[in-house]
Amino acid sequence: MELRQLETFLTIVKEGSFAKAAEKLEYAQSTITVHVQQLEAELGVKLFARQGKQMQLTEAGKVLWEQAAVLRQRAVALQQTMREIITGEAGQIRLGAIEPTASLRLAPLLITFSRTFPKLRLALEVGNAALVNPRVQAGELDFAISSPPEAQTGLTFEPLFFEDLRVLLPAHHFLVNKEPLEATDLKGQRILLTDRGCGYRAVIENALLSLGINPFSGIEMGSIEILKQAVQGELGIALLPGVAVTPPPSQTVVRKLQGVDLRVPVGLVSPPEECHLGRPQQELLAFLRAHLQK
């Protein structure tokens, strides 16, 4: 069933004859007849019956008349939606992100983007790298802003920026005034870690273990905000993204650790081929690249 056939049917009923419908639609009358014949053949029923010089709707025609306007409206809406998807004005985007990138960097950008493309449906899933990266691999997310995925996933990684990790200390900790504060000074300290699968934790463990320091204290927390509160409560110290502790929470001090590289690359995690992504996804990718690389 084609939209033009429905349009022809509705116009015949409204105008009262095939001839007037042809005049209204600027079709040849033979075209009007063909449209009706095609519609009747597809539905398997007769839609019109001639009574004298008048064309009357059959029972089947009356049923179609009751539904045709709604069908036409839906078809027009669908065509419009398809056009908007092609131009990038509409569609659905499923995005994953790690913290604090999601709340401190991504949130304001998504607000701006959504205002520019108000018809887009946007779903943001927040979790650690071990959660969002496999969901990209499974096709459940279009892409993610995350630390690098594991090599065996087959995903691509495009670095956008680095998160520099800083040491968050309780205000009265004896290391607060240590100059310079070196990685070896953390030996024997209770270090509060994020949960397993977090890209930050992997960098911390690799860097400190290479210096003979085991950072595992038995305390793991899946939330950066809770880790900050734990440091405030003098439960221990933590190494957290600088953006998440600027300015420092009350009763804490932030220090840079010398003698060790604690930079975590964060970037675009996506399937090997971006060509499968629709126009809306491509628009958001370009927008995020332009802003996060700054």
Secondary structure per residue as TSV (DSSP state, phi and psi in degrees):
chain	resnum	aa	ss	phi	psi
A	1	M	-	360.0	122.1
A	2	E	-	-101.4	153.0
A	3	L	H	-60.6	-38.9
A	4	R	H	-66.5	-31.2
A	5	Q	H	-67.7	-42.7
A	6	L	H	-63.4	-40.4
A	7	E	H	-62.5	-41.2
A	8	T	H	-63.6	-45.7
A	9	F	H	-58.4	-48.6
A	10	L	H	-63.5	-36.7
A	11	T	H	-69.6	-38.3
A	12	I	H	-59.6	-46.2
A	13	V	H	-64.5	-42.3
A	14	K	H	-67.9	-42.7
A	15	E	H	-84.6	-21.3
A	16	G	S	95.3	-6.7
A	17	S	S	-161.4	161.7
A	18	F	H	-65.1	-39.8
A	19	A	H	-63.7	-45.9
A	20	K	H	-68.2	-33.0
A	21	A	H	-66.3	-40.5
A	22	A	H	-62.8	-40.4
A	23	E	H	-65.4	-42.6
A	24	K	H	-65.2	-42.9
A	25	L	H	-89.1	-5.9
A	26	E	T	61.0	42.5
A	27	Y	-	-110.3	159.4
A	28	A	-	-69.9	148.3
A	29	Q	H	-62.6	-30.3
A	30	S	H	-64.4	-32.1
A	31	T	H	-67.7	-40.1
A	32	I	H	-60.4	-44.0
A	33	T	H	-62.6	-42.9
A	34	V	H	-62.1	-42.4
A	35	H	H	-60.3	-42.8
A	36	V	H	-67.3	-42.7
A	37	Q	H	-62.2	-40.6
A	38	Q	H	-64.8	-40.8
A	39	L	H	-66.2	-43.7
A	40	E	H	-65.4	-39.5
A	41	A	H	-65.0	-40.0
A	42	E	H	-69.4	-39.6
A	43	L	H	-84.7	-18.9
A	44	G	T	75.2	25.3
A	45	V	S	-140.7	163.2
A	46	K	-	-90.7	133.8
A	47	L	-	-100.3	-26.8
A	48	F	E	-127.8	148.5
A	49	A	E	-131.3	134.4
A	50	R	E	-84.3	129.0
A	51	Q	E	-124.5	98.8
A	52	G	T	69.4	-126.0
A	53	K	T	-93.4	-0.8
A	54	Q	E	-102.1	146.0
A	55	M	E	-99.9	120.2
A	56	Q	E	-110.3	148.1
A	57	L	E	-71.9	136.6
A	58	T	-	-76.9	177.1
A	59	E	H	-61.0	-41.3
A	60	A	H	-64.2	-38.9
A	61	G	H	-62.7	-38.5
A	62	K	H	-64.5	-38.8
A	63	V	H	-64.3	-44.1
A	64	L	H	-64.1	-39.0
A	65	W	H	-59.4	-38.0
A	66	E	H	-67.9	-28.4
A	67	Q	H	-103.1	-19.4
A	68	A	H	-63.0	-40.3
A	69	A	H	-62.9	-41.6
A	70	V	H	-65.9	-43.2
A	71	L	H	-61.4	-41.9
A	72	R	H	-64.1	-42.4
A	73	Q	H	-61.3	-42.9
A	74	R	H	-66.4	-39.1
A	75	A	H	-66.1	-42.3
A	76	V	H	-63.3	-42.3
A	77	A	H	-63.4	-39.6
A	78	L	H	-65.9	-42.9
A	79	Q	H	-61.2	-40.4
A	80	Q	H	-65.2	-41.5
A	81	T	H	-62.9	-41.8
A	82	M	H	-62.2	-40.6
A	83	R	H	-63.4	-40.0
A	84	E	H	-69.3	-33.7
A	85	I	H	-66.5	-42.6
A	86	I	H	-62.2	-39.7
A	87	T	H	-84.5	-5.7
A	88	G	T	87.9	7.5
A	89	E	S	-84.2	-18.9
A	90	A	E	-142.2	173.2
A	91	G	E	128.0	-172.9
A	92	Q	E	-126.7	136.0
A	93	I	E	-123.6	129.4
A	94	R	E	-114.4	112.2
A	95	L	E	-122.2	138.4
A	96	G	E	-111.1	154.9
A	97	A	E	-158.3	149.1
A	98	I	-	-92.6	163.5
A	99	E	T	-94.0	152.5
A	100	P	T	-85.6	8.5
A	101	T	I	-55.2	-42.7
A	102	A	I	-60.0	-50.8
A	103	S	I	-84.9	-33.9
A	104	L	I	-96.6	-26.8
A	105	R	I	-112.2	-43.1
A	106	L	I	-81.0	-39.9
A	107	A	H	-53.6	-51.5
A	108	P	H	-64.3	-31.2
A	109	L	H	-69.6	-40.3
A	110	L	H	-67.2	-34.1
A	111	I	H	-62.3	-46.6
A	112	T	H	-62.8	-44.8
A	113	F	H	-63.2	-42.4
A	114	S	H	-66.2	-31.1
A	115	R	H	-69.9	-32.7
A	116	T	H	-73.8	-34.4
A	117	F	S	-124.0	73.6
A	118	P	T	-65.7	-17.2
A	119	K	E	-88.7	-7.4
A	120	L	E	-72.7	142.3
A	121	R	E	-99.5	122.5
A	122	L	E	-122.5	125.2
A	123	A	E	-118.6	121.1
A	124	L	E	-110.5	123.9
A	125	E	E	-111.0	125.3
A	126	V	E	-107.6	131.1
A	127	G	-	-173.1	180.0
A	128	N	-	-78.7	174.6
A	129	A	H	-61.0	-33.8
A	130	A	H	-68.7	-16.9
A	131	L	H	-94.6	-52.0
A	132	V	H	-76.7	-35.4
A	133	N	H	-64.5	-45.3
A	134	P	H	-62.8	-27.9
A	135	R	H	-72.8	-28.8
A	136	V	H	-67.6	-43.9
A	137	Q	H	-59.7	-37.9
A	138	A	T	-80.5	-4.7
A	139	G	T	81.3	9.6
A	140	E	S	-84.4	-18.6
A	141	L	S	-126.3	146.2
A	142	D	S	-71.0	-40.9
A	143	F	E	-167.8	175.3
A	144	A	E	-143.7	154.6
A	145	I	E	-104.7	109.2
A	146	S	E	-155.1	173.5
A	147	S	S	-73.7	167.1
A	148	P	-	-57.9	142.7
A	149	P	-	-78.8	166.0
A	150	E	-	-69.4	146.5
A	151	A	G	-60.4	-36.9
A	152	Q	G	-70.6	-9.5
A	153	T	G	-70.9	-23.4
A	154	G	-	79.2	4.8
A	155	L	-	-79.1	156.1
A	156	T	E	-96.6	152.7
A	157	F	E	-132.1	124.5
A	158	E	E	-116.7	103.5
A	159	P	E	-60.3	136.6
A	160	L	E	-114.3	-36.6
A	161	F	E	-162.9	172.5
A	162	F	E	-114.6	137.0
A	163	E	E	-94.4	119.3
A	164	D	E	-88.2	125.2
A	165	L	E	-84.5	141.1
A	166	R	E	-124.7	157.0
A	167	V	E	-88.8	125.6
A	168	L	E	-103.8	120.6
A	169	L	E	-118.5	147.5
A	170	P	E	-59.8	146.8
A	171	A	T	-57.0	-29.1
A	172	H	T	-103.5	15.3
A	173	H	-	-70.3	144.7
A	174	F	T	-69.0	-15.4
A	175	L	T	-87.2	-2.6
A	176	V	T	-58.7	-40.5
A	177	N	T	-103.3	11.8
A	178	K	-	-70.2	126.8
A	179	E	S	-129.0	123.9
A	180	P	S	-76.8	159.7
A	181	L	-	-88.7	114.6
A	182	E	B	-109.0	159.5
A	183	A	G	-57.8	-36.7
A	184	T	G	-65.7	-19.9
A	185	D	G	-68.9	-15.8
A	186	L	G	-84.8	-6.9
A	187	K	T	-62.5	128.9
A	188	G	T	86.3	-4.5
A	189	Q	S	-86.4	149.5
A	190	R	-	-79.2	109.2
A	191	I	E	-101.0	124.2
A	192	L	E	-88.7	125.9
A	193	L	E	-110.6	155.2
A	194	T	E	-74.6	176.1
A	195	D	-	-75.5	164.8
A	196	R	T	-62.9	143.4
A	197	G	T	95.8	-8.8
A	198	C	-	-81.8	132.0
A	199	G	H	-62.4	-33.2
A	200	Y	H	-65.3	-42.7
A	201	R	H	-62.7	-40.4
A	202	A	H	-60.7	-42.3
A	203	V	H	-65.8	-43.1
A	204	I	H	-61.5	-48.5
A	205	E	H	-62.3	-45.6
A	206	N	H	-63.4	-43.5
A	207	A	H	-67.1	-46.0
A	208	L	H	-75.5	-37.3
A	209	L	H	-63.0	-32.8
A	210	S	T	-66.1	-18.4
A	211	L	T	-102.1	9.4
A	212	G	T	81.0	18.8
A	213	I	-	-113.2	120.7
A	214	N	-	-91.6	112.9
A	215	P	-	-79.6	-7.0
A	216	F	-	-74.1	121.9
A	217	S	-	-114.4	-4.5
A	218	G	S	94.6	-2.5
A	219	I	-	-113.8	118.5
A	220	E	E	-128.8	136.4
A	221	M	E	-136.9	132.5
A	222	G	S	-84.7	8.8
A	223	S	-	-132.1	128.4
A	224	I	H	-64.4	-36.8
A	225	E	H	-64.0	-40.4
A	226	I	H	-69.2	-36.7
A	227	L	H	-60.2	-42.0
A	228	K	H	-63.0	-40.8
A	229	Q	H	-65.4	-36.4
A	230	A	H	-65.1	-37.8
A	231	V	H	-68.2	-40.9
A	232	Q	H	-57.3	-36.7
A	233	G	T	-83.9	8.7
A	234	E	T	62.3	32.1
A	235	L	S	-75.9	-26.9
A	236	G	-	172.4	-161.8
A	237	I	E	-116.9	164.2
A	238	A	E	-144.1	151.5
A	239	L	E	-108.8	113.4
A	240	L	E	-131.7	158.6
A	241	P	E	-56.4	134.0
A	242	G	G	-56.5	-35.4
A	243	V	G	-64.3	-24.8
A	244	A	G	-84.5	-13.8
A	245	V	G	-123.5	26.8
A	246	T	S	-121.0	111.4
A	247	P	S	-73.7	162.9
A	248	P	-	-64.5	144.7
A	249	P	-	-60.7	157.7
A	250	S	T	-58.7	147.1
A	251	Q	T	65.0	25.0
A	252	T	E	-136.1	164.1
A	253	V	E	-133.9	139.4
A	254	V	E	-106.1	131.7
A	255	R	E	-131.6	151.9
A	256	K	-	-92.4	136.7
A	257	L	-	-92.9	127.9
A	258	Q	B	-91.5	155.4
A	259	G	S	80.8	13.6
A	260	V	S	-156.0	143.5
A	261	D	-	-91.4	110.6
A	262	L	-	-117.7	45.7
A	263	R	E	-98.8	131.8
A	264	V	E	-110.8	117.8
A	265	P	E	-70.4	132.8
A	266	V	E	-125.2	134.2
A	267	G	E	-163.8	-162.2
A	268	L	E	-87.3	119.5
A	269	V	E	-104.2	121.3
A	270	S	E	-146.8	164.8
A	271	P	-	-61.0	160.6
A	272	P	S	-55.2	-34.1
A	273	E	-	-117.2	120.4
A	274	E	G	-83.0	-6.4
A	275	C	G	-63.9	-21.1
A	276	H	G	-77.3	-12.8
A	277	L	S	-74.5	143.3
A	278	G	-	-78.2	177.3
A	279	R	H	-60.5	-42.2
A	280	P	H	-59.6	-43.2
A	281	Q	H	-63.6	-40.5
A	282	Q	H	-64.5	-38.0
A	283	E	H	-63.0	-44.8
A	284	L	H	-66.9	-39.6
A	285	L	H	-58.0	-47.4
A	286	A	H	-62.5	-39.6
A	287	F	H	-64.6	-45.7
A	288	L	H	-68.4	-40.1
A	289	R	H	-58.6	-45.6
A	290	A	H	-63.4	-34.8
A	291	H	H	-95.7	-39.5
A	292	L	H	-74.3	-28.0
A	293	Q	T	-70.7	-14.4
A	294	K	-	-76.2	360.0
